[in-house]
Amino acid sequence: MSEWVEYADRSAWAEGVARACAWAIERGYEHKRPARAALAGGSTPAAVYPLLFAMRLNWAAVELTVSDERVVSEDDPLSNIGALRRAAAGTLAAAAHIVSLETLARPEAGAGPLAAGTAAPLGGRPGAGQVRADGGRYDLIWAGCGEDGHALGWFHGPDRAAWEEGSSGVARVRPDPPPASTGSVPRLTLTRTAAARAHTIILAATGHPKRAVLETAADKALPVAHLLSFPQTQVHWAP
């Protein structure tokens, strides 16, 4: 079962989530290999990115992507990878290798830039034909939670098998019914398989409505219940 960490306010929450992300990333490159992290999209990371990207990590030894994505151009306000690139620009995290889920989803990429071949050297930028010693699993997956019980790009609907059962790391889905905030824009998402293999999962949420969702997710068979069932999941919550 997941571990819960509660904070008195959202400022302490943002600092705590940033520290937890940094710990998971450091754990990756301290094992003498590039660290691999998938960061949250949407509104969740706005208060956390500035804190995390100011931390003195070995960012050159880190591959960053997002844990789910709206299939739009990177300059679109809905693009999570576009927001990540803009947030990292001009910070210490600009030294990281940032790769989109669109790139990771391409058949020729396999499991992504770390898919096949020889392990990338510590501090070097991962590229095509390089792998991690542990098969490219994520050191960190950071996700948010919607009030409808979705997490990552995991929604109820006809595409559920794609994200729940798919053996590849990335699935293409179209939320049905679509969330009001983004409409019927198709998405890319890390799959349940990818999440199950991750070293650390951070599920970050604020507000009492989302707490109620998390506390009843299993009973209602909500998609976020999958993340909550993993022992490596940490729930970080503040009022």
C-alpha positions in Angstrom: 0.0 0.0 0.0 1.1 3.6 -0.6 2.7 5.8 2.0 1.0 9.1 2.9 2.9 12.4 3.7 0.8 15.3 4.9 1.7 19.0 5.0 0.3 21.9 6.9 0.0 24.2 3.9 0.8 24.3 0.1 4.1 26.0 0.6 5.4 23.2 2.7 3.9 20.7 0.3 5.7 22.2 -2.7 9.0 22.1 -0.8 8.4 18.5 0.3 7.4 17.3 -3.2 10.6 19.0 -4.6 12.8 17.3 -2.1 11.2 13.9 -2.7 11.7 14.2 -6.4 15.3 15.3 -5.9 15.9 12.3 -3.7 14.5 9.8 -6.3 16.6 11.5 -9.1 19.8 11.4 -7.0 19.2 7.7 -6.3 19.3 7.0 -10.0 22.6 8.6 -10.9 24.3 7.6 -7.7 23.9 4.1 -9.0 26.5 5.1 -11.7 23.9 5.4 -14.5 21.7 8.2 -15.9 18.6 8.9 -13.8 15.3 8.8 -15.6 12.3 10.8 -14.3 8.8 11.5 -15.6 7.4 14.7 -14.2 3.8 15.8 -13.7 2.0 18.0 -16.2 -1.0 20.2 -15.9 -1.3 22.7 -13.0 0.2 20.4 -10.4 3.9 21.3 -10.9 3.6 25.1 -11.1 4.8 25.6 -7.5 7.3 22.7 -7.5 9.3 23.2 -10.7 11.1 26.4 -9.6 12.2 24.7 -6.3 13.2 21.4 -7.9 15.1 23.0 -10.9 17.1 25.3 -8.5 18.5 22.3 -6.7 22.2 21.4 -7.3 21.7 17.9 -8.8 23.9 16.4 -11.4 21.3 17.4 -14.1 23.6 16.4 -17.0 23.1 12.8 -15.8 19.3 13.0 -15.9 16.7 12.3 -18.6 13.5 14.1 -18.1 10.1 13.6 -19.7 6.5 14.1 -18.6 4.3 11.3 -17.2 1.4 12.2 -19.5 0.9 14.5 -22.5 -1.7 16.2 -24.6 -1.1 15.6 -28.3 -0.6 19.2 -29.3 2.3 21.2 -30.6 4.9 22.0 -28.0 4.1 25.7 -28.2 0.5 25.0 -27.3 -0.5 26.1 -23.7 -1.8 22.5 -23.2 1.6 20.9 -23.9 3.1 19.4 -20.8 6.6 18.9 -22.4 6.5 22.5 -23.7 5.8 23.7 -20.1 8.6 21.5 -18.8 11.1 22.9 -21.3 10.1 26.5 -20.5 10.3 25.9 -16.8 13.8 24.3 -17.1 15.2 27.0 -19.4 17.7 29.2 -17.6 17.8 27.0 -14.5 20.3 24.3 -13.4 17.9 21.7 -14.9 18.6 23.1 -18.4 21.6 20.7 -18.4 19.2 17.7 -18.3 18.3 15.7 -21.4 14.6 16.5 -22.0 12.7 14.1 -24.3 9.0 14.1 -25.2 6.6 11.2 -24.8 6.0 11.6 -28.5 9.6 10.6 -29.1 9.5 7.8 -26.6 6.3 6.4 -28.3 7.9 6.0 -31.7 8.3 2.4 -32.7 11.9 2.9 -33.7 12.7 4.2 -30.3 11.6 1.1 -28.5 11.5 2.0 -24.8 13.1 5.4 -25.7 16.6 6.9 -25.9 17.7 4.4 -23.3 16.2 1.4 -25.2 19.0 -0.8 -26.6 22.7 -1.0 -26.7 25.4 0.1 -24.3 24.8 2.0 -21.1 25.3 5.8 -21.2 28.2 7.1 -19.1 27.4 9.0 -15.9 27.1 12.7 -16.7 26.8 12.0 -20.5 23.6 12.7 -22.4 21.7 9.5 -23.1 21.1 9.0 -26.9 19.7 6.5 -29.3 21.2 3.0 -28.6 21.9 3.6 -24.9 20.3 1.7 -22.0 20.2 1.7 -18.3 21.6 -1.3 -16.5 18.0 -2.0 -15.1 16.3 -2.0 -18.5 15.3 1.7 -18.7 12.8 1.7 -15.7 12.0 5.1 -14.2 13.7 6.2 -11.1 10.8 8.6 -10.6 7.2 9.0 -11.9 5.5 12.1 -10.5 1.7 12.2 -11.1 -1.2 14.4 -10.1 -4.8 13.3 -9.6 -8.0 14.7 -11.0 -11.2 15.1 -9.1 -12.7 12.5 -11.5 -10.2 10.0 -10.2 -7.9 10.0 -13.3 -4.1 9.9 -12.9 -1.5 10.3 -15.6 -3.5 9.7 -18.8 -5.5 6.9 -17.1 -9.2 7.5 -17.6 -12.3 5.3 -17.7 -13.3 4.6 -21.2 -12.7 2.4 -24.3 -8.9 3.0 -24.2 -8.6 1.7 -20.7 -6.9 -1.6 -21.8 -4.2 0.5 -23.7 -2.9 2.1 -20.5 -3.8 -0.7 -18.1 -2.7 -3.8 -20.0 -0.2 -2.5 -22.5 3.3 -3.9 -22.3 5.0 -0.9 -23.9 6.0 2.1 -21.8 3.8 4.6 -23.6 0.1 4.4 -24.7 -2.0 6.6 -26.9 -5.4 7.3 -25.5 -8.4 9.6 -25.9 -10.2 10.4 -22.6 -13.9 9.4 -22.7 -15.7 11.2 -21.3 -13.2 14.1 -21.8 -12.2 16.3 -18.9 -13.7 19.8 -19.1 -10.2 21.5 -18.9 -8.8 20.0 -22.1 -11.8 18.6 -24.0 -11.3 15.6 -26.3 -7.6 16.2 -27.0 -5.9 12.8 -27.4 -3.1 12.0 -25.0 0.0 10.0 -24.5 0.6 8.4 -21.1 2.9 6.1 -19.3 1.3 2.7 -18.9 0.5 0.8 -15.8 3.4 -1.5 -16.7 5.8 1.4 -16.7 4.5 2.7 -13.4 4.6 -0.8 -11.7 8.3 -1.0 -12.6 9.3 2.5 -11.3 11.5 2.8 -8.3 9.5 5.7 -6.8 6.1 7.1 -7.6 5.0 10.5 -6.2 1.3 11.2 -6.3 0.9 14.9 -5.4 -2.5 16.4 -4.6 -3.9 19.3 -2.7 -7.4 20.1 -1.3 -10.0 18.2 0.5 -12.0 17.2 -2.6 -8.9 15.3 -4.0 -8.2 13.7 -0.6 -11.8 12.4 -0.7 -11.1 11.0 -4.2 -7.9 9.3 -3.0 -9.5 7.8 0.1 -12.4 6.2 -1.9 -10.5 5.4 -5.1 -10.3 1.6 -4.4 -14.0 1.3 -3.5 -15.0 3.1 -6.7 -12.5 1.4 -8.9 -11.1 4.7 -10.1 -7.9 4.7 -12.3 -5.9 6.4 -9.6 -6.4 3.3 -7.4 -3.8 1.5 -9.5 -1.1 4.0 -8.4 -2.3 3.8 -4.8 -1.9 0.0 -4.9 1.9 0.2 -5.6 4.1 -0.1 -2.5 6.6 2.4 -4.0 3.9 5.2 -4.2 4.1 8.2 -1.9 1.0 10.4 -1.6 2.0 14.0 -0.8 -1.1 16.0 0.2 -1.8 19.4 1.7 -5.2 21.2 2.4 
